[in-house]
Every structure is written in C-alpha cells, then in structure tokens.
Amino acid sequence: MQPRKISDDLSVAEQIMPADLQTVAALGFRSVICNRPDGEGPDQPSFAEIAKAADAAGLETRYVPVQGTGIVDSDIEHFRDAFASVPHPVLAYCRSGMRSTSLWALDQVLTLPVTQVLAKAAAVGYDLSPLSQRLTKQAKAAVE
C-alpha cells in the first residue's frame, strides 16, 4: 500500500487489504472511503472485511462503489457526501487509485481551477488529462 497525498485531507491508494488498516491508522488517517465495488476482482477483499478491520483500528469507513466503466454525477455527489461525513484525513482507494482521484477531481473543480486540479493529480502520479474536457464542463456548470 502506497498512499499518495493529494491534499492535507485526502490521500488515495490502490486496493488495500484488511491487514493494512492498522498501518493506515498509524499513518494518521482517521477514515477510509472504498470506491471499488465488491467482486470486481478475484483477489479483492469485500468491503465488509475492510470495514471490520478498519473498525478494529479505530477508523471510520464509507462505501462509495464506482464502476470502472465511468463515473456518473451521482457518484461524485456520493463521494462528496461521504468525504464530508467522516473525520479527516481520509484515505480513499479503488483498484489503482485512479477512480478515487477522478472523483476527487470532479468535485474539486467546483472550487479550484481545472489546471490546479490536474496538476495536483499529476503530482501524485495520476494523469487525468483524458478527463480534462469533463472537468472543464463541470467547472463551468458550477459558475452558471
């Protein structure tokens, strides 16, 4: 597990395992958001297994599963609500960290310039340039 810090409040990671949750807590995270649907991969623990280990480590959890085929507007809203409802800092994860980063970006363009959002994602290893048109559209809709 390699958390990638996007902001003081959010880091993203690839799939975590129940045994990782004590380390997640020791790193100072207070909550975990899962963006990977159960059963997406054969070697993936269920969210129930993650939640049980997180609870034992004193971490809050939220389950906001997002299909790898595309993020819809309701996914962004659910991520925003989950993020707002838990103690920070938060570790969000999916298979590779890309969905979690994309959800964050699609929410952040409501308040930050698209170029800054793209730069923050790139700084931690996620190229969101294929999403730039949607990010720009989302940002414009926020000011209308």
C-alpha positions as CSV (number, residue, x, y, z in Angstrom):
1,M,0.0,0.0,0.0
2,Q,1.4,3.3,-1.1
3,P,-0.9,6.3,-0.1
4,R,-0.5,9.3,-2.4
5,K,-1.2,12.6,-0.7
6,I,-3.4,14.9,-2.9
7,S,-4.2,17.3,-0.1
8,D,-3.9,17.7,3.7
9,D,-7.3,16.0,3.9
10,L,-7.1,13.3,1.2
11,S,-4.8,10.6,0.1
12,V,-5.5,7.9,-2.5
13,A,-4.3,4.3,-2.8
14,E,-4.6,1.1,-4.8
15,Q,-6.6,-1.8,-3.3
16,I,-5.9,-2.2,0.4
17,M,-6.2,-5.3,2.4
18,P,-7.6,-5.8,5.9
19,A,-4.1,-6.3,7.3
20,D,-3.3,-2.8,6.1
21,L,-5.8,-1.0,8.3
22,Q,-3.6,-0.9,11.4
23,T,-0.9,0.8,9.2
24,V,-3.5,3.2,7.8
25,A,-4.4,4.3,11.3
26,A,-0.7,4.5,12.3
27,L,-0.1,6.8,9.4
28,G,-2.6,9.2,10.9
29,F,-5.7,8.6,8.7
30,R,-9.0,8.8,10.5
31,S,-11.2,7.4,7.8
32,V,-11.3,5.2,4.7
33,I,-13.5,5.5,1.7
34,C,-13.8,2.5,-0.6
35,N,-14.6,3.4,-4.3
36,R,-14.2,-0.2,-5.6
37,P,-17.4,-2.3,-6.0
38,D,-17.3,-5.7,-4.2
39,G,-16.5,-8.6,-6.5
40,E,-14.6,-6.5,-9.1
41,G,-11.5,-8.7,-8.8
42,P,-10.9,-12.3,-7.6
43,D,-8.2,-11.3,-5.1
44,Q,-10.1,-8.4,-3.6
45,P,-11.5,-8.4,0.0
46,S,-15.1,-7.4,0.4
47,F,-15.9,-4.0,1.8
48,A,-17.4,-5.8,4.9
49,E,-13.9,-7.3,5.6
50,I,-12.3,-3.9,5.2
51,A,-14.9,-2.2,7.4
52,K,-14.4,-4.8,10.1
53,A,-10.6,-4.3,10.1
54,A,-11.0,-0.5,9.9
55,D,-13.3,-0.5,12.9
56,A,-10.8,-2.6,14.9
57,A,-8.2,0.0,14.0
58,G,-10.4,2.9,15.1
59,L,-11.1,4.2,11.6
60,E,-14.4,5.3,10.1
61,T,-15.4,3.9,6.7
62,R,-17.7,4.7,3.9
63,Y,-18.6,2.6,0.8
64,V,-19.0,4.6,-2.4
65,P,-18.6,1.9,-5.1
66,V,-18.0,3.3,-8.6
67,Q,-17.9,1.2,-11.8
68,G,-14.6,1.3,-13.6
69,T,-16.5,1.9,-16.8
70,G,-17.4,5.5,-15.9
71,I,-18.2,8.0,-13.2
72,V,-21.7,9.4,-13.2
73,D,-22.8,12.6,-11.5
74,S,-24.4,10.7,-8.6
75,D,-21.1,9.0,-7.9
76,I,-19.5,12.5,-7.4
77,E,-22.3,13.5,-5.1
78,H,-22.0,10.3,-3.0
79,F,-18.2,10.8,-2.8
80,R,-18.7,14.4,-1.7
81,D,-21.2,13.4,1.0
82,A,-19.1,10.6,2.3
83,F,-16.0,12.8,2.4
84,A,-17.9,15.5,4.3
85,S,-19.3,13.0,6.8
86,V,-16.1,11.4,8.1
87,P,-13.1,12.7,10.2
88,H,-10.1,13.8,8.2
89,P,-7.6,12.9,6.9
90,V,-9.1,10.3,4.6
91,L,-7.6,7.5,2.6
92,A,-9.8,6.7,-0.5
93,Y,-9.0,3.6,-2.5
94,C,-10.0,1.6,-5.5
95,R,-8.1,-0.8,-7.8
96,S,-5.4,1.6,-8.7
97,G,-6.3,4.9,-7.1
98,M,-7.5,6.4,-10.4
99,R,-11.2,6.3,-9.7
100,S,-10.7,7.8,-6.3
101,T,-8.5,10.6,-7.8
102,S,-11.1,11.2,-10.5
103,L,-13.9,11.5,-8.0
104,W,-11.9,14.0,-6.0
105,A,-11.0,16.0,-9.2
106,L,-14.6,16.1,-10.4
107,D,-15.7,17.5,-7.1
108,Q,-12.7,19.9,-6.6
109,V,-13.3,21.7,-10.0
110,L,-16.3,23.3,-8.3
111,T,-13.9,25.4,-6.2
112,L,-10.4,25.1,-7.8
113,P,-9.1,25.9,-11.3
114,V,-9.0,22.8,-13.6
115,T,-5.3,23.4,-14.2
116,Q,-4.6,23.2,-10.4
117,V,-6.7,20.0,-10.0
118,L,-4.9,18.4,-13.0
119,A,-1.5,19.4,-11.5
120,K,-2.3,18.0,-8.1
121,A,-3.3,14.7,-9.6
122,A,-0.3,14.6,-11.8
123,A,2.0,15.4,-8.9
124,V,1.0,12.1,-7.2
125,G,1.2,10.1,-10.4
126,Y,-2.3,10.2,-11.9
127,D,-2.8,11.6,-15.4
128,L,-6.3,13.0,-15.6
129,S,-5.8,14.7,-19.0
130,P,-8.4,12.3,-20.6
131,L,-10.9,13.8,-18.1
132,S,-9.9,17.4,-18.8
133,Q,-12.9,18.1,-21.0
134,R,-15.3,16.8,-18.4
135,L,-13.5,18.7,-15.6
136,T,-13.8,21.9,-17.6
137,K,-17.5,21.3,-18.3
138,Q,-18.1,20.5,-14.6
139,A,-16.3,23.8,-13.6
140,K,-18.3,25.9,-16.0
141,A,-21.6,24.4,-14.7
142,A,-20.6,25.3,-11.2
143,V,-20.5,29.0,-12.0
144,E,-23.7,29.1,-14.1
